[in-house]
Amino acid sequence: MTVYGRRRRRALLVTVLALVLAYVAFVEAGHTGNGKGHTYLSPIGWPQQGQAALVIGNGQLAASPHEQPVPIASLAKVMTAYLTLERYPLSESQDGFTITVTATQVQDVAEDRAEGQSAVAVQAGEELTERQLLEALLIPSGNNIAETLADQVGGGSETRFVAEMNDEARELGMDQTTYTDPSGFDPGTVSTAADQLRVFQRAMRFPVFRQIVSTPSVSLPVAGMLTNFNPLIAEGYAGKTGSDSAAGGCLAFFTSVTVGGRRQTAAGVVLGQGQGSDTSALLAAAGEAAQELVASAQLPPEQEKR
């Protein structure tokens, strides 16, 4: 064999070895492809019912297999909040625009409650800032507040705002999402866990959004003290809940985790947890699924020490 041939052979062996080592490192890092644009962390304990998605740190989004669009209830409000902050950005010290509650908006509360919707009490002439509206939207999950923000951001047209929600979904690559209302009360508003994680991650870029969804309770001028529906808020899981008989229990969340000995942020979404119409039971099921999802993605201590 010539010197040139030996050099070519040596170069080929080095290349093959580098590829093998890269693949081994990739597998040991816990990644396996699913061929559908997501990356699975391995192993992940996906919920036995419903669907879920998870991302850790700057890693790739992982999604449970065979996801199909399903009702998402109040998780739709994440997009409503995101569009509001995109059009009217807030710093952590700002309150933003102010609206004056109308008699029509007060009547909307009575109508929403008659339909079994979640609604935050308001009074004609009451002034609410953008920050307060976002708090009322994301903490006690007021459907009437979603409608108020849709009217404000959509230039007086809820229909226009819903169209903008769908346009933004397409921009974010949420190809399995359809919004039919700003609150998610309409079961025609459907999505997947992976799609909802995409918009949740974008909303998390706003410090005000992260601050609000991490808040256990808020006091508003007329409504008074309102408590966050998130069953895991005291356990370090910030986020947005959703629940009804069509959607089951839903939770978009972020929390701090340890993976490979490093502290990172895990963000995830669980959909379709529990059964029935009892809000507490549905949200408890969503919280349990979220905790199990995160726990499955963290290495046991004995493995982290290796």
Secondary structure, DSSP 8 states (H G I E B T S, - for coil): --HHHHHHHHHHHHHHHHHHHHHHHHHHTTEEE-SSS-EEESS----SSSEEEEEETT---EE-SS---EE-GGGHHHHHHHHHHHHS---TT----EEE--HHHHHHHHHHHHTT-------TT-EEEHHHHHHHHHSS--HHHHHHHHHHHTTT-HHHHHHHHHHHHHHTT-TT-B-SSSSS-STT-EE-HHHHHHHHHHHTTSHHHHHHHT-SEEEETTTEEEE---TTGGGT-EEEEEEETTTEEEEEEEEEEEETTEEEEEEEEEEEES-SS-HHHHHHHHHHHHHHHHHHTS--HHHHT-
